[in-house]
Structures are given as structure tokens and as C-alpha cells.
Amino acid sequence: MEAVIKDYPKQMLEWNVDQKKTFVKNLRKISKPIVIAANKVDLPTAENNIKRIKEKYPDLLIVPVSAESELALKEADKVGLIDYLPGANTFEIKEESKLSEKQAKALKFIKIKILEKYGFTGVQEIMDKSVFNLLNYLAIFPGGVNKLADKDGNVLPDCFLLPPESTALDFAFHIHSDLGNKFIKAILVKTKMMVGKEHKLKNRDVIEIVSGR
């Protein structure tokens, strides 16, 4: 923002209309970052529409999306027709004999026109881009040096999203206030390094919190 207003009058009341508009526009970009979900890429007009949007908003992040395809894949996965992981660029049909002609045709369309063309349906991608690329949030996993799985064998089953510049102490409080209030140290599980409360966390860190009684 300093670069934007460096040649402006020192008093805001003295700014002209164009200067105010430029200031507000740049302030909005910083405080309210925008990503465009270009939905319905399953339609024939999609390519031209995306091209037009990119030309109109060259500075914005634009992600092709087919929400209908994502829903269809999730529903098919839910009833056991396919194996599909949200955000993946493919899926596996379990038993083709169980698919109706309509279902087989729909899955073929999604595979060729959406997944092979764009690499995703865009639904998970738009969320990932918004959270990690625009907001710069951190995905932090609670874990122990000698224990990464829960009682059911799920490895790192929990994940917390924290704002950028979050510290080990912030993470402790995020889990539970008692851990924060009685914080002693944190351990970076990947390296087994002990760190203090002011240690800045990095995306995908696995952290063990050591607290007092």
C-alpha cells in the first residue's frame, strides 16, 4: 500500500476521486482476496467463457470447476460403484457390470471431458487455493514422536488450519486452553527438535505439545 500512496497528499481529505478509488481497490485486494470458481466447465461453452473471464480479470486466480461432476463422483463413491478421492485426477470403477448405461456414460464423460482435460473437478482445488494460496493458512497436525496413529490405526487423523505466522503456543491454545496455559515446549515430530512457544510453524508441521499438570 505504501507504493500506491507514496505520491498522494499526506492528508486523505486532499485526495481526489481517482486516488481514493485506487486506494480502495488495492485495499480490497489485500483485505479481501478473490478467487473465481469458473463453474459448469462441463458445458460446451465453458472454454470460451473461461478465456473471456481470464481476459477481463488477468490478475485474479481462476479455477475451472464442475461441481456437478464432483457431486456425481462422490455419490457414486458413496454407494460403492467407484473409488474416488476428492481432488484426484481419476477414479476407479469397482464393477462395470453394476453400472447402468446412463451411469457408465456419465462417468465416461466426466473422465474424458473433465478429469483428463483439467486434471480435477475443481471443487477441492478451489478450496485449497483459497485457503493455502490466498489466505496462506497453515495445515498443522497434532502427533506424538512415538505415536502418529489413533486407536483405530488412522495415521494423523486430525488437522488444524491456523493463520500465517502462528506459533507453537498458538497451536497449543487452538487444541485446548489448558495446553496453552500450561505450555512447556513443543516438539517438531519430523525432526524430533524441541522448540519454544514463539517458534513459527510451517505448513504440514506435525507437532507434539508438552505441557505441565
C-alpha positions as YAML, in Angstrom:
chain: A
units: angstrom
residues:
- id: 1
  name: MET
  ca: [0.00, 0.00, 0.00]
- id: 2
  name: GLU
  ca: [2.90, 2.38, 0.64]
- id: 3
  name: ALA
  ca: [3.87, 2.21, -3.02]
- id: 4
  name: VAL
  ca: [0.31, 3.12, -4.01]
- id: 5
  name: ILE
  ca: [0.01, 6.23, -1.84]
- id: 6
  name: LYS
  ca: [3.63, 7.43, -1.82]
- id: 7
  name: ASP
  ca: [2.84, 10.37, -4.16]
- id: 8
  name: TYR
  ca: [-0.55, 11.14, -2.61]
- id: 9
  name: PRO
  ca: [-1.15, 14.23, -0.44]
- id: 10
  name: LYS
  ca: [-0.42, 13.46, 3.21]
- id: 11
  name: GLN
  ca: [-3.98, 14.26, 4.25]
- id: 12
  name: MET
  ca: [-6.61, 11.81, 2.98]
- id: 13
  name: LEU
  ca: [-9.14, 14.65, 2.74]
- id: 14
  name: GLU
  ca: [-6.99, 16.14, -0.01]
- id: 15
  name: TRP
  ca: [-7.08, 13.02, -2.21]
- id: 16
  name: ASN
  ca: [-9.00, 13.30, -5.46]
- id: 17
  name: VAL
  ca: [-11.66, 10.82, -6.60]
- id: 18
  name: ASP
  ca: [-9.28, 8.71, -8.72]
- id: 19
  name: GLN
  ca: [-6.77, 8.45, -5.88]
- id: 20
  name: LYS
  ca: [-9.47, 7.30, -3.48]
- id: 21
  name: LYS
  ca: [-10.71, 4.68, -5.95]
- id: 22
  name: THR
  ca: [-7.18, 3.36, -6.50]
- id: 23
  name: PHE
  ca: [-6.58, 3.19, -2.75]
- id: 24
  name: VAL
  ca: [-9.85, 1.36, -2.06]
- id: 25
  name: LYS
  ca: [-9.26, -1.06, -4.95]
- id: 26
  name: ASN
  ca: [-5.83, -2.02, -3.64]
- id: 27
  name: LEU
  ca: [-7.07, -2.20, -0.06]
- id: 28
  name: ARG
  ca: [-9.78, -4.62, -1.15]
- id: 29
  name: LYS
  ca: [-7.20, -6.83, -2.89]
- id: 30
  name: ILE
  ca: [-5.20, -7.09, 0.33]
- id: 31
  name: SER
  ca: [-8.05, -7.46, 2.82]
- id: 32
  name: LYS
  ca: [-10.49, -9.47, 0.67]
- id: 33
  name: PRO
  ca: [-8.53, -11.59, -1.83]
- id: 34
  name: ILE
  ca: [-10.68, -13.11, -4.56]
- id: 35
  name: VAL
  ca: [-10.52, -16.38, -6.45]
- id: 36
  name: ILE
  ca: [-13.00, -17.11, -9.23]
- id: 37
  name: ALA
  ca: [-14.67, -20.51, -9.36]
- id: 38
  name: ALA
  ca: [-15.46, -20.88, -13.06]
- id: 39
  name: ASN
  ca: [-18.23, -23.42, -12.61]
- id: 40
  name: LYS
  ca: [-20.01, -25.51, -15.24]
- id: 41
  name: VAL
  ca: [-16.91, -26.36, -17.28]
- id: 42
  name: ASP
  ca: [-18.89, -29.44, -18.33]
- id: 43
  name: LEU
  ca: [-20.87, -27.23, -20.74]
- id: 44
  name: PRO
  ca: [-19.84, -26.77, -24.41]
- id: 45
  name: THR
  ca: [-19.40, -23.00, -23.92]
- id: 46
  name: ALA
  ca: [-17.00, -23.42, -21.00]
- id: 47
  name: GLU
  ca: [-13.68, -22.85, -22.79]
- id: 48
  name: ASN
  ca: [-14.76, -19.58, -24.35]
- id: 49
  name: ASN
  ca: [-16.25, -18.40, -21.07]
- id: 50
  name: ILE
  ca: [-13.05, -19.14, -19.13]
- id: 51
  name: LYS
  ca: [-10.97, -17.39, -21.79]
- id: 52
  name: ARG
  ca: [-13.23, -14.34, -21.58]
- id: 53
  name: ILE
  ca: [-13.02, -14.25, -17.77]
- id: 54
  name: LYS
  ca: [-9.22, -14.52, -17.84]
- id: 55
  name: GLU
  ca: [-9.02, -11.63, -20.30]
- id: 56
  name: LYS
  ca: [-11.30, -9.50, -18.13]
- id: 57
  name: TYR
  ca: [-9.61, -10.37, -14.82]
- id: 58
  name: PRO
  ca: [-5.95, -11.12, -15.68]
- id: 59
  name: ASP
  ca: [-4.77, -10.55, -12.09]
- id: 60
  name: LEU
  ca: [-7.23, -12.94, -10.44]
- id: 61
  name: LEU
  ca: [-6.83, -16.65, -9.79]
- id: 62
  name: ILE
  ca: [-9.37, -18.53, -11.91]
- id: 63
  name: VAL
  ca: [-10.07, -22.22, -11.31]
- id: 64
  name: PRO
  ca: [-12.18, -24.32, -13.73]
- id: 65
  name: VAL
  ca: [-14.90, -26.12, -11.75]
- id: 66
  name: SER
  ca: [-17.53, -28.75, -12.43]
- id: 67
  name: ALA
  ca: [-19.50, -29.01, -9.19]
- id: 68
  name: GLU
  ca: [-22.00, -31.37, -10.84]
- id: 69
  name: SER
  ca: [-19.20, -33.79, -11.75]
- id: 70
  name: GLU
  ca: [-17.80, -33.68, -8.22]
- id: 71
  name: LEU
  ca: [-21.23, -34.45, -6.78]
- id: 72
  name: ALA
  ca: [-21.74, -37.33, -9.22]
- id: 73
  name: LEU
  ca: [-18.37, -38.86, -8.32]
- id: 74
  name: LYS
  ca: [-18.98, -38.51, -4.58]
- id: 75
  name: GLU
  ca: [-22.41, -40.11, -4.87]
- id: 76
  name: ALA
  ca: [-21.01, -42.98, -6.96]
- id: 77
  name: ASP
  ca: [-18.23, -43.48, -4.42]
- id: 78
  name: LYS
  ca: [-20.74, -43.37, -1.56]
- id: 79
  name: VAL
  ca: [-22.83, -46.23, -2.97]
- id: 80
  name: GLY
  ca: [-19.76, -48.30, -3.81]
- id: 81
  name: LEU
  ca: [-19.74, -48.00, -7.59]
- id: 82
  name: ILE
  ca: [-16.32, -46.34, -7.75]
- id: 83
  name: ASP
  ca: [-13.31, -45.43, -5.63]
- id: 84
  name: TYR
  ca: [-12.78, -41.67, -5.71]
- id: 85
  name: LEU
  ca: [-10.75, -39.31, -3.56]
- id: 86
  name: PRO
  ca: [-11.90, -35.66, -3.73]
- id: 87
  name: GLY
  ca: [-9.38, -33.64, -5.71]
- id: 88
  name: ALA
  ca: [-7.96, -36.68, -7.53]
- id: 89
  name: ASN
  ca: [-7.47, -36.66, -11.30]
- id: 90
  name: THR
  ca: [-9.01, -40.10, -11.78]
- id: 91
  name: PHE
  ca: [-11.31, -42.71, -10.25]
- id: 92
  name: GLU
  ca: [-11.58, -46.48, -10.32]
- id: 93
  name: ILE
  ca: [-14.73, -48.34, -11.30]
- id: 94
  name: LYS
  ca: [-15.21, -51.30, -8.97]
- id: 95
  name: GLU
  ca: [-17.54, -53.45, -11.09]
- id: 96
  name: GLU
  ca: [-18.60, -52.21, -14.51]
- id: 97
  name: SER
  ca: [-21.37, -54.81, -14.63]
- id: 98
  name: LYS
  ca: [-23.18, -52.97, -11.82]
- id: 99
  name: LEU
  ca: [-23.32, -49.70, -13.76]
- id: 100
  name: SER
  ca: [-26.41, -48.79, -15.72]
- id: 101
  name: GLU
  ca: [-25.94, -47.50, -19.25]
- id: 102
  name: LYS
  ca: [-26.68, -43.97, -18.05]
- id: 103
  name: GLN
  ca: [-24.17, -44.20, -15.19]
- id: 104
  name: ALA
  ca: [-21.43, -45.61, -17.42]
- id: 105
  name: LYS
  ca: [-21.99, -42.84, -19.96]
- id: 106
  name: ALA
  ca: [-21.88, -40.14, -17.26]
- id: 107
  name: LEU
  ca: [-18.66, -41.50, -15.73]
- id: 108
  name: LYS
  ca: [-17.02, -41.72, -19.16]
- id: 109
  name: PHE
  ca: [-17.97, -38.10, -19.84]
- id: 110
  name: ILE
  ca: [-16.52, -36.94, -16.52]
- id: 111
  name: LYS
  ca: [-13.32, -38.89, -17.07]
- id: 112
  name: ILE
  ca: [-12.66, -37.56, -20.58]
- id: 113
  name: LYS
  ca: [-14.20, -34.08, -20.57]
- id: 114
  name: ILE
  ca: [-13.35, -33.05, -17.01]
- id: 115
  name: LEU
  ca: [-10.61, -35.07, -15.30]
- id: 116
  name: GLU
  ca: [-8.40, -35.74, -18.32]
- id: 117
  name: LYS
  ca: [-8.87, -32.22, -19.63]
- id: 118
  name: TYR
  ca: [-8.49, -30.16, -16.44]
- id: 119
  name: GLY
  ca: [-6.88, -32.62, -14.03]
- id: 120
  name: PHE
  ca: [-9.64, -32.23, -11.43]
- id: 121
  name: THR
  ca: [-13.29, -31.30, -10.97]
- id: 122
  name: GLY
  ca: [-12.07, -28.08, -9.37]
- id: 123
  name: VAL
  ca: [-14.11, -28.25, -6.16]
- id: 124
  name: GLN
  ca: [-11.26, -29.37, -3.91]
- id: 125
  name: GLU
  ca: [-8.81, -27.27, -5.92]
- id: 126
  name: ILE
  ca: [-10.76, -24.04, -5.36]
- id: 127
  name: MET
  ca: [-10.85, -24.66, -1.61]
- id: 128
  name: ASP
  ca: [-7.14, -25.49, -1.47]
- id: 129
  name: LYS
  ca: [-6.22, -22.40, -3.49]
- id: 130
  name: SER
  ca: [-8.41, -20.16, -1.35]
- id: 131
  name: VAL
  ca: [-7.12, -21.43, 1.99]
- id: 132
  name: PHE
  ca: [-3.45, -22.06, 1.22]
- id: 133
  name: ASN
  ca: [-2.59, -19.76, -1.71]
- id: 134
  name: LEU
  ca: [-4.68, -16.68, -0.98]
- id: 135
  name: LEU
  ca: [-5.09, -16.76, 2.81]
- id: 136
  name: ASN
  ca: [-1.76, -18.55, 3.38]
- id: 137
  name: TYR
  ca: [-3.20, -20.70, 6.15]
- id: 138
  name: LEU
  ca: [-1.12, -23.49, 7.67]
- id: 139
  name: ALA
  ca: [-2.18, -27.15, 7.94]
- id: 140
  name: ILE
  ca: [-0.82, -28.36, 11.28]
- id: 141
  name: PHE
  ca: [-1.10, -31.94, 12.54]
- id: 142
  name: PRO
  ca: [-1.08, -32.91, 16.23]
- id: 143
  name: GLY
  ca: [1.03, -36.00, 16.78]
- id: 144
  name: GLY
  ca: [3.49, -37.68, 19.09]
- id: 145
  name: VAL
  ca: [7.12, -38.56, 18.49]
- id: 146
  name: ASN
  ca: [6.29, -42.20, 19.15]
- id: 147
  name: LYS
  ca: [2.63, -42.15, 18.17]
- id: 148
  name: LEU
  ca: [1.25, -40.94, 14.86]
- id: 149
  name: ALA
  ca: [-1.88, -43.10, 14.73]
- id: 150
  name: ASP
  ca: [-5.07, -43.19, 16.80]
- id: 151
  name: LYS
  ca: [-6.52, -46.31, 18.46]
- id: 152
  name: ASP
  ca: [-8.11, -47.35, 15.15]
- id: 153
  name: GLY
  ca: [-4.84, -47.17, 13.24]
- id: 154
  name: ASN
  ca: [-5.61, -43.94, 11.39]
- id: 155
  name: VAL
  ca: [-2.34, -42.04, 10.80]
- id: 156
  name: LEU
  ca: [-2.51, -38.33, 11.65]
- id: 157
  name: PRO
  ca: [-6.32, -38.30, 11.65]
- id: 158
  name: ASP
  ca: [-6.62, -34.68, 12.78]
- id: 159
  name: CYS
  ca: [-5.53, -31.48, 11.09]
- id: 160
  name: PHE
  ca: [-5.98, -27.88, 12.18]
- id: 161
  name: LEU
  ca: [-5.90, -24.77, 10.00]
- id: 162
  name: LEU
  ca: [-4.04, -21.86, 11.55]
- id: 163
  name: PRO
  ca: [-3.40, -18.37, 10.18]
- id: 164
  name: PRO
  ca: [0.07, -17.48, 8.87]
- id: 165
  name: GLU
  ca: [2.74, -16.58, 11.43]
- id: 166
  name: SER
  ca: [1.11, -18.87, 14.03]
- id: 167
  name: THR
  ca: [3.41, -20.10, 16.79]
- id: 168
  name: ALA
  ca: [3.71, -23.32, 18.78]
- id: 169
  name: LEU
  ca: [1.85, -21.60, 21.62]
- id: 170
  name: ASP
  ca: [-0.96, -20.55, 19.27]
- id: 171
  name: PHE
  ca: [-1.33, -24.18, 18.24]
- id: 172
  name: ALA
  ca: [-1.43, -25.33, 21.86]
- id: 173
  name: PHE
  ca: [-4.25, -22.91, 22.63]
- id: 174
  name: HIS
  ca: [-6.03, -23.95, 19.43]
- id: 175
  name: ILE
  ca: [-6.15, -27.54, 20.67]
- id: 176
  name: HIS
  ca: [-7.14, -26.71, 24.25]
- id: 177
  name: SER
  ca: [-6.74, -23.75, 26.59]
- id: 178
  name: ASP
  ca: [-5.15, -25.97, 29.26]
- id: 179
  name: LEU
  ca: [-2.35, -26.92, 26.86]
- id: 180
  name: GLY
  ca: [-1.73, -23.26, 26.14]
- id: 181
  name: ASN
  ca: [-1.85, -22.11, 29.75]
- id: 182
  name: LYS
  ca: [0.48, -24.90, 30.91]
- id: 183
  name: PHE
  ca: [2.72, -24.93, 27.84]
- id: 184
  name: ILE
  ca: [6.28, -26.10, 28.47]
- id: 185
  name: LYS
  ca: [7.62, -26.85, 24.99]
- id: 186
  name: ALA
  ca: [6.73, -28.26, 21.60]
- id: 187
  name: ILE
  ca: [8.41, -31.00, 19.59]
- id: 188
  name: LEU
  ca: [8.69, -31.00, 15.81]
- id: 189
  name: VAL
  ca: [7.87, -34.65, 15.25]
- id: 190
  name: LYS
  ca: [9.58, -34.95, 11.85]
- id: 191
  name: THR
  ca: [12.98, -33.91, 13.24]
- id: 192
  name: LYS
  ca: [12.36, -34.51, 16.97]
- id: 193
  name: MET
  ca: [13.60, -30.97, 17.60]
- id: 194
  name: MET
  ca: [12.34, -29.19, 20.72]
- id: 195
  name: VAL
  ca: [11.12, -25.62, 20.23]
- id: 196
  name: GLY
  ca: [9.74, -22.86, 22.41]
- id: 197
  name: LYS
  ca: [6.41, -21.09, 22.44]
- id: 198
  name: GLU
  ca: [7.49, -18.39, 19.96]
- id: 199
  name: HIS
  ca: [8.54, -20.89, 17.28]
- id: 200
  name: LYS
  ca: [6.84, -20.06, 13.96]
- id: 201
  name: LEU
  ca: [5.05, -23.03, 12.46]
- id: 202
  name: LYS
  ca: [5.31, -24.19, 8.86]
- id: 203
  name: ASN
  ca: [2.66, -25.75, 6.66]
- id: 204
  name: ARG
  ca: [2.25, -29.51, 7.29]
- id: 205
  name: ASP
  ca: [4.22, -29.46, 10.53]
- id: 206
  name: VAL
  ca: [3.50, -32.35, 12.90]
- id: 207
  name: ILE
  ca: [3.65, -31.01, 16.45]
- id: 208
  name: GLU
  ca: [3.66, -32.61, 19.89]
- id: 209
  name: ILE
  ca: [2.79, -30.24, 22.74]
- id: 210
  name: VAL
  ca: [4.37, -30.85, 26.14]
- id: 211
  name: SER
  ca: [2.54, -29.16, 28.99]
- id: 212
  name: GLY
  ca: [2.57, -29.17, 32.78]
- id: 213
  name: ARG
  ca: [-0.07, -30.52, 35.10]
...
